[in-house]
């Protein structure tokens, strides 16, 4: 999706495009709207539980009625909805998509490719203006999804991402260009074929990472972990403080299924796990503590409130490997503007250096 077409599709945005990840239970109406208000695209994280989505969308609608986003289309919500497809209910979601007309839907982790194709076709029929975004983490998935669903946007998630993703994966530095090359070849093979726009997710928390992803061929970048340190993120203070504390994300975070087992979020396929900050729950599991005892201690820790987080705590802090770059709390709109404007400066600086050397 070229930049001019991107702006036609989402007329309120500013480029380079910054996207707010649909973090389940965290990215609700206030966070999604602030990202869009700053010229990005914010996503509501419906996740696997579609039962609360109507309430969240009504809240978003009321916030927008009192304070509209300039240039946003009158018949479309200027934000997206993210679904974790293996658990979300299509019969519950579809009437809401038809009623609220979100600018985009973001699909992730389907039970099968056939079910993903069903979600895609049903959404397009219910709300033709709603664009289809699908998250993938491999070249093979990118090709399969493009053939089966013809998405408007592919979210290319690298293994540095926080929260859930593939157990086996690659970082965006290699994954984005390889996916781009594979899709270009696919489009060339198919008469009239068109490659979807790519956006990069995973390990991007500030301007330098955003600039690098754009240089790799991404048409936009996704922020997740960085937005955890915004007042609009629906998380406990203990969670936010742990995100600010953590450093050296490649060592202080880990991909594991331990936290899913303790939290009871066990519907994920074997190919998925989650990246979170290492704490006592993970360490004890590695040292042989049984799951039943670990879960009992986890549930007891939930009674401690904000004191349940930290290295010696047991509460789950999903965060990406870029967590060490998150150093202060800032409004979501300010974060979006900072990353977008900073990425432009980085790219302009590199261009200037290149001209000087020539």
C-alpha positions in Angstrom: 0.0 0.0 0.0 1.8 3.1 -1.2 1.9 6.2 1.0 -0.7 8.1 -1.0 -3.0 5.1 -1.0 -2.4 4.7 2.7 -3.5 8.3 3.4 -6.6 7.7 1.2 -7.5 4.7 3.2 -6.7 6.3 6.6 -7.0 10.1 6.0 -6.2 11.1 9.5 -2.8 9.5 9.7 0.7 11.1 9.4 3.6 9.2 7.9 5.8 7.4 8.6 2.9 5.3 10.1 3.1 4.4 13.8 0.6 1.7 15.0 -0.5 0.8 18.5 -0.5 -3.0 19.0 -3.8 -4.6 20.0 -2.6 -5.7 23.5 -5.3 -7.9 25.1 -6.9 -6.3 28.2 -4.4 -3.4 27.9 -5.1 -1.5 24.7 -8.7 -0.4 25.2 -10.5 2.7 23.9 -8.4 5.4 25.6 -5.1 4.0 24.3 -6.3 3.2 20.8 -7.8 6.6 20.4 -4.8 8.5 21.6 -2.6 6.6 19.1 -5.0 7.5 16.3 -5.3 11.1 17.5 -1.6 11.5 17.1 -1.7 10.5 13.5 -1.2 6.8 14.0 -3.6 3.8 14.0 -4.6 2.6 17.4 -6.0 -1.0 17.9 -8.3 -2.2 20.6 -7.1 -5.5 21.9 -10.3 -7.7 21.9 -8.1 -10.8 22.1 -10.0 -14.0 22.8 -12.9 -12.5 24.8 -15.4 -10.9 22.4 -18.1 -10.5 25.1 -16.8 -7.1 26.3 -16.1 -5.7 22.8 -19.5 -3.8 22.4 -18.9 -1.9 25.7 -15.3 -1.0 24.6 -16.5 0.2 21.2 -19.3 2.3 22.7 -16.8 3.9 25.0 -14.6 4.7 21.9 -17.5 6.1 20.1 -18.5 8.4 22.9 -14.9 9.6 23.3 -14.8 10.4 19.6 -18.1 12.1 19.6 -16.9 14.5 22.3 -13.5 15.1 20.7 -13.4 14.0 17.0 -10.1 13.2 15.2 -9.6 15.7 12.4 -9.9 14.2 8.9 -11.3 10.9 10.1 -14.1 9.5 7.9 -17.6 10.0 9.4 -18.8 6.5 8.7 -15.7 4.6 9.9 -14.1 4.4 13.4 -10.6 5.7 13.1 -9.1 2.8 14.9 -8.8 -1.0 14.6 -9.8 -4.1 16.5 -7.4 -7.0 17.2 -8.7 -10.5 17.5 -6.8 -13.7 18.7 -8.7 -15.9 16.4 -8.4 -19.3 18.1 -10.5 -18.0 21.0 -12.6 -15.1 19.6 -16.2 -15.7 18.6 -16.9 -14.8 14.9 -20.7 -14.8 15.6 -20.2 -12.3 18.3 -17.6 -10.2 16.5 -19.3 -9.9 13.1 -22.4 -7.9 14.1 -20.1 -5.4 15.9 -17.8 -5.0 12.9 -20.9 -4.4 10.8 -22.3 -1.9 13.2 -19.2 0.1 14.1 -17.1 -0.2 10.9 -13.6 -0.1 12.3 -10.9 1.1 10.0 -9.1 -2.2 10.3 -9.2 -5.6 11.9 -6.1 -7.4 13.0 -6.2 -11.2 13.0 -3.7 -13.4 14.8 -3.2 -17.1 15.7 -6.2 -18.7 13.9 -7.1 -22.3 14.7 -6.6 -23.1 11.0 -6.0 -21.3 7.7 -9.5 -22.2 6.7 -11.0 -20.5 9.8 -8.8 -17.4 9.0 -10.2 -17.3 5.5 -13.7 -17.5 7.0 -13.1 -14.6 9.3 -11.6 -12.6 6.4 -14.5 -13.2 4.0 -17.2 -12.6 6.6 -15.6 -9.3 7.7 -15.3 -8.0 4.1 -19.0 -8.8 3.5 -20.1 -7.2 6.8 -18.0 -4.0 6.5 -16.3 -3.5 3.0 -14.5 -0.4 4.2 -12.7 -2.3 7.0 -9.2 -3.3 6.0 -7.8 -6.8 6.8 -4.6 -6.9 8.8 -3.1 -10.4 9.5 -0.1 -11.0 11.8 2.4 -13.6 10.7 5.9 -14.6 12.0 7.4 -16.6 9.1 7.9 -16.5 5.4 5.8 -19.6 4.9 2.9 -18.1 6.9 3.1 -14.9 4.9 2.8 -16.8 1.6 0.0 -19.0 2.8 -2.0 -16.2 4.3 -1.6 -14.0 1.2 -2.8 -16.8 -1.1 -5.8 -17.7 1.1 -6.9 -14.3 2.4 -5.4 -11.5 0.2 -4.9 -9.3 3.3 -4.5 -5.5 2.9 -1.7 -5.5 5.4 0.6 -8.2 6.8 2.0 -7.5 10.3 5.4 -9.1 10.3 6.2 -10.0 13.9 9.8 -10.6 14.8 10.8 -12.8 17.7 11.8 -9.9 19.9 8.2 -9.0 20.4 6.6 -9.1 23.8 3.5 -11.1 24.5 2.6 -14.0 22.2 4.4 -15.1 19.0 6.1 -18.0 17.4 8.3 -20.3 19.5 10.7 -20.4 16.5 11.1 -17.2 14.7 13.5 -14.5 13.4 14.0 -10.8 14.2 12.6 -8.1 12.0 16.0 -7.3 10.5 16.0 -10.6 8.5 12.3 -11.4 8.5 10.8 -8.2 6.9 13.0 -8.2 3.8 12.7 -11.9 3.2 8.9 -11.7 3.5 9.0 -8.7 1.1 11.0 -10.6 -1.4 8.8 -13.7 -1.2 5.6 -11.7 -1.7 7.0 -9.7 -4.6 7.9 -13.0 -6.3 4.4 -14.3 -5.6 2.8 -11.2 -7.0 4.9 -11.5 -10.1 3.9 -15.1 -10.6 0.2 -14.4 -10.3 -1.4 -12.3 -13.1 -2.7 -9.1 -11.5 -1.3 -10.1 -8.2 -0.7 -7.5 -5.6 1.5 -7.8 -2.5 0.0 -6.6 0.8 1.6 -3.7 2.7 4.0 -4.8 5.4 4.3 -3.4 8.9 7.0 -4.4 11.3 6.4 -5.5 14.9 8.7 -6.8 17.6 11.7 -5.0 19.3 10.7 -1.5 18.1 10.5 1.0 21.0 12.0 4.2 19.7 13.1 6.2 16.7 16.2 4.3 15.7 14.3 1.0 15.6 11.5 2.6 13.7 13.9 4.1 11.1 15.6 0.7 10.7 12.3 -1.1 10.1 11.3 1.5 7.5 14.6 1.0 5.8 14.0 -2.7 5.7 10.8 -2.1 3.6 8.1 -1.8 6.2 5.3 0.7 5.5 4.8 1.3 9.2 5.9 0.1 12.6 4.1 -1.3 15.6 4.7 -0.2 19.2 3.6 -2.4 22.0 6.1 -2.5 24.9 6.8 1.2 24.6 3.1 2.0 25.0 2.9 0.1 28.3 4.6 3.1 29.8 1.7 5.4 29.0 -1.0 6.4 31.4 -3.6 5.3 28.8 -2.4 1.7 29.0 -4.8 -0.4 31.1 -2.3 -2.0 33.4 -1.5 -2.0 37.1 1.1 0.4 38.5 3.2 -2.6 39.5 3.3 -3.8 35.9 4.2 -0.4 34.5 7.0 0.0 37.1 8.5 -3.3 36.2 8.6 -2.3 32.5 10.4 0.8 33.5 12.8 -1.1 35.7 13.8 -3.9 33.3 17.0 -3.5 31.3 19.0 -5.6 28.9 15.9 -7.1 27.5 17.6 -10.1 25.7 18.6 -11.3 29.2 15.8 -10.0 31.4 13.0 -11.3 29.3 12.3 -14.9 28.0 10.0 -16.7 25.7 8.2 -19.4 27.6 4.9 -21.2 28.1 5.2 -21.0 31.9 3.1 -17.8 32.3 0.3 -19.2 30.2 0.1 -22.2 32.4 -0.1 -20.1 35.5 -2.6 -17.7 34.1 -4.8 -20.3 32.6 -4.5 -19.0 29.0 -3.8 -22.4 27.6 -5.6 -22.4 24.3 -2.6 -21.4 22.4 -1.2 -23.8 19.8 2.2 -25.5 20.4 3.9 -23.2 18.0 3.2 -20.2 20.2 4.6 -18.9 23.5 5.0 -15.6 25.2 7.9 -13.2 26.0 7.8 -11.7 29.5 10.2 -10.4 32.1 11.9 -13.1 34.1 10.6 -13.4 37.7 10.3 -15.9 40.5 7.5 -17.9 38.8 9.8 -18.7 35.8 12.9 -19.3 37.9 11.0 -21.7 40.2 9.6 -23.6 37.2 13.1 -24.0 35.8 14.3 -25.3 39.1 11.7 -28.0 39.2 8.7 -26.6 41.1 5.6 -28.4 40.0 2.9 -26.5 38.0 0.3 -27.0 40.7 2.4 -25.4 43.4 3.6 -22.6 41.2 0.0 -21.8 40.2 -1.0 -21.8 43.9 1.7 -19.3 44.7 0.8 -17.2 41.6 -2.8 -17.0 42.7 -1.7 -16.0 46.2 0.5 -13.3 44.7 -2.5 -11.8 43.0 -3.7 -10.7 46.4 -0.7 -8.5 46.9 -1.7 -5.9 44.2 1.2 -3.9 42.9 3.6 -5.7 45.2 3.2 -8.9 43.2 5.4 -7.7 40.3 9.2 -7.6 40.2 12.1 -10.0 40.0 11.1 -11.7 43.2 7.4 -11.4 42.4 5.3 -13.8 40.5 2.9 -11.7 38.4 3.4 -11.8 34.7 5.0 -8.8 32.9 4.6 -9.4 29.2 7.2 -7.2 27.5 9.5 -7.3 24.5 13.3 -7.5 24.2 13.3 -3.7 23.7 12.1 -3.2 27.3 15.4 -1.7 28.3 14.8 1.3 26.0 11.6 2.2 27.8 12.7 4.7 30.5 9.8 7.1 31.2 6.1 7.4 31.4 4.7 9.6 28.6 1.3 10.1 27.0 0.5 7.7 24.2 0.1 10.6 21.7 3.5 12.0 22.7 5.1 8.6 22.3 3.7 8.3 18.8 4.8 11.8 17.8 8.3 11.3 19.3 8.9 8.0 17.5 7.6 9.2 14.1 9.4 12.5 14.1 12.6 10.9 15.5 12.5 8.3 12.8 12.4 11.0 10.1 15.4 12.7 11.7 17.3 9.5 11.8 16.6 8.8 8.1 17.4 12.3 7.1 20.6 12.2 9.0 21.7 9.0 7.3 20.9 10.5 3.9 22.9 13.6 4.7 25.9 11.5 5.8 25.6 9.4 2.6 25.7 12.6 0.4 28.7 13.9 2.3 30.6 10.7 1.8 29.8 10.7 -1.9 
